[in-house]
Amino acid sequence: MRNIGIMAHIDAGKTTTTERILFYTGKSHRIGEVDDGEAIMDWMEQEQERGITIQSAATTTYWKDHQINIIDTPGHVDFTAEVERSLRVLDGAVAVFDAVHGVEPQTETVWRQASRYNVPCIGYVNKMDRVGADFFFVLEDVKNKLKINNVALQIPIGNGSSFEGVIDLIEMKEIHWENNGEEMTFSPVASQREEVAKKYREKLIDALSGVSDIVTEKYLAGEEITASLIKSELRKAVIKRQLLPMFAGASRRNLGVQPVIDAIVDYLPAPDEVAPAIGHNLKKDEEVSIPCSTQGQPLGLVFKIQNDREAGSLCYVRMYSGYFRSGSSVYNVGKKKRERANRILRMHSNKSEPIDTLSAGDIGVIIGMKLAQTGDTVGAENLPVVLEKMQFPEPVISISIEPKTISDQDKLKDILALLSKEDPTFTIRENEETGQLIISGMGELHLDVLVTRILKDYKLGAKVGNPQVTYRESISKSTEHTESFSKVFAGKENAATLTLCVEPAQRGSGNKYVYSAKTTSGRGDIPEEILDAIERGINGAFSSGIVMGYPCIDITATVKNIQYSEQTGTEFAFEACASMAFDEACRASSPILLEPIMAVDITCPHEFVGEAMSLVTQRGGQILSMNSKTDIDEIKARAPMEKMFGFMTSLRSVTQGRASFSLEFSHFEKKQER
C-alpha cells in the first residue's frame, strides 16, 4: 500500500497529473481536463469554474498489485490548511515542478510542510513541452532553494515543442509514448545522446555512493552496478529523505506519467516502512510510539471533515494501528466520548464505495461520528493515546456577513458552524457592539470561495461587507491578580477565589495554560471537574480578547492558588472566576495590539522590477531579497496586511498585467502608528 499526495505551486499541473495517473491505472475510463472543468478530482462546482483545486480530494487506485491512496492537494496559498492536513497523514509525496519556472513561492511552503512531517518525496518536472522549458535549470533550482540533494533518474529528449520522450538512466533506454500516451516503446539510447546520458548516469551513481556503502564498494572495485541494486539502494535513500529522484514529462500531452507511477511503488514507503507515529499517553503522561500493525489497538487520526447533505459529517480517517469495523463503536480520545461508525467508505473524489473494515495504514471515511473535529484522535477506551495535533496558520482577513432576512439568522449561523468544522482556518465571531457576524480566513480568495458556497451551495441570501484585517491582542508585562466570585442562584451560594499570574510569552509561541496551585481547601484534593472548569474559563478568555475583543496570543496564564470549599465551590463559579481573573490581570499588564505581517512573493519581468519594488515600499513593506532568473525576477518582501488590499490591481497596472504575486501570513508584530 502507498499513501501519497501530489503537491506543488498553483498551476504546476498537480490535478492534470493525478487525472493521468487515474486513467493509466484504469481507475477512470477517460481523461478529465482541468481546463475544460471536467477533472474528476476537482468535483466542486467552484473548482470547475475557477480551474483551481480548493479541497484536497482523496481517491484509491491500483498498480502492479499495489493499492495507492492519492490525495490531490490545492496549490493556492489561501488553502494551505488543506495541504497541511493532507501531508500530516501521508507516507510519501510527488512534488511537481514547472519546467519553465522551477521552484516557485508556494513550492517552498509545501516543501517546508513536507519536511516538518518527514515525508519522503519524488520530484516530477512537468510541462517539458512548454516554450522555455529547461530540465537542468530546474535540477539546480531545486538543489539551491530547497537544500535537498536531488538526482535525475531520467533526462528529457528535446524540450519545448520538440520534447518527445525521456532517457531512463537506470536501464539506459529511451522511452517514447504513442497512442494517447497509453503505449510506451523502449529503444537503446541514440548515439548522439549517449554522451549526455552517460554523464548523468555517472552523477546518479556518484550521488548514490554518497549514501550507500554497497554502491561505493562495487564502484571502487570496478564491478557492474545492476539496475536492481540501484533501485533498492535508492529506495532506502528516498525513505530517509537523503535523495530526491527527479523525473521529466508533460502530463497534458500524456508523456512521462507511467514511470512516475512506477516510482511511487518502487521508491516511496509503505505505511509500515516509515517511522512509527508518536502519540501521548494521557494516563501515564508519556510519549509512546505506535507501530503500524493491524494486530494492535485501533488508533486513527481524523484529518478532514466534509459535510454531506444526505450522510452528515464525512470524517476522513488515517488509521495508524488496529482496525475499525463498520457498525462498531469508536472512542474519541480527546473528547472522552464514544460514537458509532455506522458506515465506512472508500472515497473516489466525491463518489464512494462501502467497505467492511478500515485497517492500519489505510485511509477512509467513517460516517456516524457527530462530535469529531479535524485533528481528533479516535481509538479504544482502554488506550488513552492522543496523536500529535496539526498546526494551522492564523486567519488574517475578516469580513462581516449578515442574512437578508431576520428569519435566516439561525440558518446562517448553522451553515457557518458547518463550514468552520470543515475548515480549521475559517473562524466566526459575533461583534457584541453591532451584532454582526464576522468571518475570518486566510485571504481574499479563501473568503470569496466560502461566501460563494453560502450563496450558491446552501442557497442563502446574505450581505457581505468589505474585507478587514484581523488583529490580535497580547500583553507587554507580567501581573499577578487574585479574583473572588460569589453569586446566589436558586438559593444556593456559588463562590470561588483564585490567584492568576499572566506573563508575555515569546512571539509566535502561542497561548499556554499552566496549573501550579497550592490549595487552601483544607483537603488536598480538588475535584477534576473544578480544574477542568478553570481551564475552560481561561481558554474561553484567550479567544475573547482584552480591550478590543480580538483573540489573545502569546500569553502564559498560570494558576497559582485556589480557595475551594465543598459547600459553595461549583464548576460555574470557578469557570466565571477564572475568566474574570484573566481579564483583570491582562488589563493591568499593558495590553498591546498586534497586526498580521504578510510574506509577499512577486514574480515579474526584468523591466518592471523597479516599479514593483517601489509599490511594496509605498505600502509600508520591506524588501528582503531579489533573485534573477532567465526571463523573470523574484522579489521577496514583508508588508502589513492592512496595506495590501487591492495590491493585485496596482501591480497589474504598473507591470502591464505581466506580474504575479502571492501573499502568505508570516507573523504578528506590534501595530505601528502610520
N, C-alpha and C positions, 0 to 999 in steps of 0.2 A: 504494500500500500504506500502511496505517496500523497502527502497533503501539501499542495503548493499554491503559491499566489503569483499573479502576474503584476509587476509593479513598475512604474515609470513616471516621467513628467507627462503633463497633459499633451495629447496629440502625438505620442511616440508610437502608438499603434498597439496598445495592450489588448483592447477588445477585439480588434481585427485579428490579432494573433490567436486569441482564445477561440474565436469563431473557426479559424482554420484547424486548430487542434481538435475541436469537436467534430469537424467534418471528416478529417482524415482518420480519426479513431472510430468513425462510424456512429457517433452519438447523434449527429444531425445529418439529414439527407440532402440539405442544400446549404450553401454558404450564405450566412446573413451578413449584409453590408451595413456598417455604421453610417456611411454617407447617405444611404437610402432610408435610414431609420428602421432597418429590418434586422438589426443584430439581435440574436437570441438572448444574449446576456444583458443587453440594455432593454429591459422589458417595460420600464416605467414610461408612461406617455411623454413626460418631460425629457427623459433621456433621449427618446427618439426625436423629439422636436429640436432639442439643443445640440444633439450629436455628441454629448459627453456622458460619461458614467457618473452617476450620483450615488447610488447604493452599491456596495460590493455584492456581487451575485455569486452564489455557490452552485457548483454542478459536479457530477461524478461521471467519469468515462473510463474506458478500459483499453489497455495497450500492452500487447505481449504478456498476457497473464498477470498484469499489474492493475490494481484499482488506483485511479488517480482522482483525488478530490481537488478541484480547482476553484480558487476564489479570484475573480476578476475585480481589481480594486480601482477606485477613481484616481485620476491624476491631478485634479484641480485642488489647489491648496486649501480651499474652503472646506473640503471634505476629508481633511487629514485624519479625522477620528475614525472614518471607515477603514483607512489603511492601517492605522494603529491597531484596531481591534482584530483585523484580519491577520496581521503579522504575529500578533501575540499567540495565535493558536496554530500557526503553520510550522512545518518542519523544513521547508525549503522554498525558494522563490526564484522566478525568472525575472531578471532585471532587463527591461527593454530600453535600448538607447537609440536615439535618432542618428542615422548615419551622416547627416549634414551638421547637426548642432552639437553632437556629443553629449556631454554631461550638462544638463540644464538645472535651474534652481530647485525644482521640485524633486529631481532625481536625487540631489544631495539630501533632501529632507527624508525621503523614503529609505535611502541608504542608511542614514543615522538610525531610523526606527528599526531597520533590519539588524543593525549592529547591536542595538540595545537588547534585542531578544535573541542574539546569536543565531540568526537564521542563515544557513548555508545558501549560496546563490550560484546561478549560472548566468552568463551575460549573453544577450542576443542583440546584435546590431541590425535594426530593421531599416526599411526604406533605402536599401542599397541601390534601388532603381531611380532615385531622385537625382536631379542635377546638383552637382557639388558634393555627392556622397563620397566619403573617404574613410574606409575601414581602419586604416593605420593611424589616422589622426584621432579617431575615437579611442583606439587602444591606449594611446599616450595620454589623452584627456582623462580617461578613467583612472589610469595609474596615478596621475598627478593630483587630481581633485579628490578622488575617493580613497587615496592612500592604500590601495589594495594591489597585491601582486597578481596581475592578470596575465593570461596566456591564451594565444589564439589556437583553437583546435581546427579551425578552418580559415582559409583565406579566399576572398572573392575572386571570381573570374570576371574581369571587367567591372566597371561601375557606371552609375547613371543609366542612360538608355542602353548601354552596351553590356549591362550586368546580365550574365546568362547562367551562372551556376557557381559552385564552390569547389575548392580542393580540400579533401579530408586529409589532414596532416598525420593522423594516426595510421590509417590504412594506405596513405599516399595514393589516393584515387581521385579522379574528377567526378563530381556528381552534377548531372543535368536533370531538369524536370520537364515532363511532357504531359499532354492530356489533362490540362487544367491543374497541373501540379500533383496529380494522383500517382503518376508513374515516375520512378527515379531510375535513371540509367547511369551505370558506373563504367568508367574507362580509365586507362592508365594516364598519368599526368603528361600533357603535351610537352614536347621538347623545349618550346620557347618559355614555358612556365616552370620548368624543372628546377632551375637555379633558385628562384624565389621560394618555391615550395621547400627545397632542402634547407634553405636559410631559416625559415620559420619552424621547420621540424626540429632543427638544432636548438632553437630558442625554447621550444616546448620541452625537449629532453633536459636542457640546462635548468629550466625553471623547476622541473620535476625532481631533478637530482638534488636541488637545494632543500627539498622537504622529504626526500626518500633515500634512505641508505642503500636499499636494494638496487635502485636505479643507478646510484653513484658507483657502487661496486661493479656492476655489469658494464657501465660506461668506461670505467678506468681499465677494466680487463679486456676491453675491446669486443665483448660479447654482444650478440644481437639482442636488442630490447624489443620484445614482442608486443603486439597490439594489446593482448590480454593483460600483460603486466602494466602497460601504460594506463589502461582503464582502471585496473584495481588500485594502483597507487594514487591515481588522480582522484578516485572516489574518496579515499582516506583524506587527501589534502583538502578537498572541497568541503567535506563534513566538518573538518577542523577550521574552516574559513582561512586556510593558508593560501589558496589559489582561487582565482575566478576564471573558469574556462569561458572563452568567447566564441560565439557563432555568428554567421552572417546570413542575411536573407532579405526578402522583400515580400512580406506577408500578403499584401494586397494583390500582388501578381502571382501568389501561390508558389513562391520559391523559398526553399530553405526551412520549412516548418517541421518535416518529419525528423530530421536529425536533432532538432530541439526536443521533440517528444522522446526520442531515444535517450538523449542526455538526461532528461528528467528521471527516467528509470535507471540509467547507468550511474549517475553521479550524485543525485540528491538522496538524502537518507529516508529510510522507512521510520515510522514512529518509534520503533524500539532501538534505533541506532543513534538517536540524539540523546543528549544528557537528560536524565530523568527530571521531570517537573519538580519544582521546590514548593512545598506547602508549609503552612504554620499550624502546628497542633495547638488548639486553643486550651485543651485541658492541661497539657504539660508545659505550655508556653515555650515551645522549641521548634526549630526548623526541621522538617523531615523531607526526605527525597521520595518521590513516588515513581517506582519503576513501571514501565508501560507493559502491563500484563492483564489478560482477561481473567486470570485467577484471583487477582487482588480485590479489595473492597471497591465498590463503584465510586468514582470521583470524576467530575467533569466541570468545565467552565462555561457559563453562559456568556458568549461573546457578542451576541447581537439579538435584538428583539425586533420583530417586524409584526405590525398589526394586520390581521386579515379579517375582512368583513364577516366572513362566514365562520372561520375557525377560531377567531380571537387572537391571542398572542402566540406567534410562532417563536419559540425560543431556540436559537441556533446554539448547539452544544458541541464542544470538543471533548471527547472522553479521554482521560489520561490513564485510567485504571478501571478494571472490572467491566461491568456492563449493566445496562438498564433494559428491561423487557417492556414491551407495550402493555399498558394496563397495570404496571407495578407502581409502588409508591416511591417518590423521590423526595429526599430531605434537603431543604435549603439551609445550608450550614450557617451562613451569616445571619439569616432572619429567624433561625431556630423554628422553622415551620415545615410541616410535612405536606406534600402535594401529590397529585396523581398524574402519571404520564399516560393520558388517555390514548394517544396515538404517537407513533414515531415515524417520521418521514425521511426519505432521501430526496434532497432537492435537485431539480434541474432548472436553474434560473427561477421563474415563477411557477413552474409546474412541479409536481411531486409524485412520488410513489411510496406506498406504505411499506415499512419493514418491521420485522418482529423484535429484533434486538439492536441496540447501539453499543458496540464493544470498544474496548481500549484502542486508542489510536485513530478512531473513526470520527467523522463529523456528520451530524444530522440535526433534525429539527424535532423537538418534543412539543406536543400540543397538550394543553391542560394545566400548565403552570401559570397561575394568575398573578402571583406575587413577585416572580423572578424579574430581576433587572440586569442590565449589562454589567458584567464583572462578578456576578454572584457565583459561588461555588455550590454545586449540587452533589450529594453523595448519600452516605448512610449515617443513621443516628449514632451508631457505635464508633464512628471515626470522625471526630470533630476537627477536620483539617480544612483550612481555607487556602486557596491558591492566591498567588500574588495578584493584587488588583491592577487594572490598567490605568495608566496616567493619561489624562486628556488635557489638551490646552484650554486656557480660559477663554470664554466668549468675550469679544471685544466691541461688538457693534450691536446697537439696540434700535428697535422701532416700536411705536405704540400701535396697538391694534384694538379695534372695538367693533362689535357687531352692529349691523344696520338697524336692527330692531332689538328692543329690550328682551323680548321673548327668546332671542337666540343667545343671550348672555351665557346661560349654563351650558348650552350645546358647544359654544366656542371654547369654554374652559375645559370641557371633556375632550374635545379634539386636540387642544394644546397639550393636555396631560398625556394623551396617547403619543403625540409626536415627540414629547420630551422623554418619554420612556424608551422610544426607539433610538433617539439620538442624544448621547450624553453631553454633546457640546451645545445643545439648544436648551435655554433656561427661560422660565417665566416668572415674573413677579408682578404684584399689583402695586401701583403707585397710590399710597394711602391718601395723599392730598387730592389727587384728581380722580381717583377711582379707575384710571386707565390700566389696561393690561400691557405690560412692557415685555416684549420677547427679545432675547439676545442670541446672537450666533457668531460664527467665525468670520463672516464677511458679507458684502452686499449680495453676492450670488447665492450664498447659503440661505440668507433670509428670503431672497426672492423666490427660491425654489420651494421653501416651506410655505410661504404665503400663497404661492400658486397652488400648492397641494390643498390648502384650506379652501380656496375659492373653487377649484375645479374638481378635485377628487371627492371632497366632502360637501361640495355644493352649498357653501355657506357664504352669504354676503357679508363683507367686512370692510371697514375703512382703515387704511393703513397710513401712519404718519411718516415723516421724513426720518432717515437714519440718524441716530445719536450715538455718541461714544459711551461705552460702559466703563465707568471709573471704578476704582477700588479704594477702600479706606484702610489705614493702618495707624499705628501709634509710634511716637518717637522717644518715649522714655518709659521706665517701669513704675508701677504703682501697686500698692497693696491696699485692699479695701475689705472692710467687714460689713456685711449686709444682714439685716434681720427682716423677716417677713411674718406677719401674723394676720389672719383673717378668720372670721367665724362664718361657716357655711352650714346651713341646716342644723344649727345648734351645736356644731362641733368645731372646736378651735383647730386651725391648721397653722402650725408655726415651724419656722426653720431659721437657723443662723449659720452662716459660713463665711470664711475668710478666703479671699481670692487674690492671687498676685498675677498681674498681666505684664508681659515684657515683650519688646520688639524682637522678632526673630530675623535671621539673615534673609535678605530679599530673595524671593523665589523658593524659599524652603517650605512655605505653606503654613497652615494653622496647626497647632499642636495642643492637645488637652493632656494635662499631667495631674495625677492624683497622688498627693503625698500628705494626706491629712492625719493629724493627731486628733483623735475624737475625744469629746468631753461628755460622753453619754452615760458614763457610769459603767456601762457594759462595753467591752472592747469591740464587739462586732456590730456592724451596721448592715441592715438587710441589703441584699444585692439590688432589689428594685429601687431603693433610695439612691444608691450610687449611679444606677442607670438613669434615673430622673435628673440628677445633677449634670451628667454628661449630655443628656438630651437638651437641657436648658442652655448649656454653653454652646453646643453645636448649633442650636437654633439661633442664638445670639450672633454667632460668627456670620451667618448669612443675612442678618437683618441690619447690619451696619451700626455706625456710631452717631454721626451728626447728620450726614446727608442721606442715609438709607442705602448706600452702596455696600455690597458684601465686603467683609473684612478679609485681609490676607496677612500672612507672615506675623501672626501674634501667637505667643505661647501663654496659655492660661493654666495656672497651677492652683489647685485647691489645697490650701494649707491647713485649714482647721474646720471641723464640723461640730455643731452642737445639736445633738439629736435626742429627742425624748419619745419613748414608745407611745405615750398618750396623745401627743399633738403632732408628731412628725409624720407628714404624709408625703406621698410622691408629688402631688400637686404643689405643695408648699415648697419643697426643695427645688423642683424644676423652675418655679417662678422666682425663687430667691437667687438661684444661680444666674438666671438671665438678667435680673436687676443688678446683681453684683458686677457682672461683666460690663454692663452699660455704664455704671457709675465709675468703675475703675478705668475704663477706656477714656471716658470724657476727661478724667483728671491726668491722662497720660499724653497730653499734647497731640491730639489726633491730626493726621495728615491725609491729603487727597492724593491718590496715585493715578497716573494716566497710562494707557497702553502705548508702548513704543513698538512700531512695526519694522520688521526687516523688509527692505524694498529691493527687489532684483529687477533691473531693467536691461533689456537687450535692444540695441538699436544700431543702425548703420553708422559707420565712422563719421560721416559728415554732420550728423546731428548730435554727437555726443556732448558737445558744449551746451547746447540748448537743454538737453535732458538733465544734465547735472545742475544747471542754474535753476531749473524748475524745482528740483528737490530742495536746494538750499533756500529758495524763496519761501518754501513751506516749512521752514524750521528744521529741515533734515540735515544729516551729516553724512558726507560721502566716506565710505570705509575703504573701498578698493575699486580698481578698474582693470579689466582684463581684456586684451585684444585677441580676437580670433581672425580667421582669414577674411570673412566678409562682415563681421559684426563686432561690436564692443559690448562687454557685460559690465554693468555698474552695480555695485553692492552698496547700499546705504541704509541708514536708520532714520525714521521720521515719526513724529507723534501722529497717532491715528486721527485726531480731530482735524488735522490739516490735510488729510489725504482723500477726503470726499471729492468726487469729481476729478480726480487726478488723471484718470484714463483719457477723458475728453481733452484736457490741456496737453497731455503728452502726444496724443494723436495730432493735434493741430500744429505743434511745433516740429513734429517729425514727419509730416505729410502721411500720417497713418502707418508708418513703417516700423514703429517701435512697439514692443510688448512689455508688460511688466507683471510681477506677481507680488502680493502683499502677504506676509505671514507674521503672526504675533511673535514678538521677540521677548519682551519683559515689561514689567511695570516699573515706573520710576516717579519720583515726586513731581507733581504738576508744576510747570514753570508759569510765571506770570508773563503773558505776552501782550 
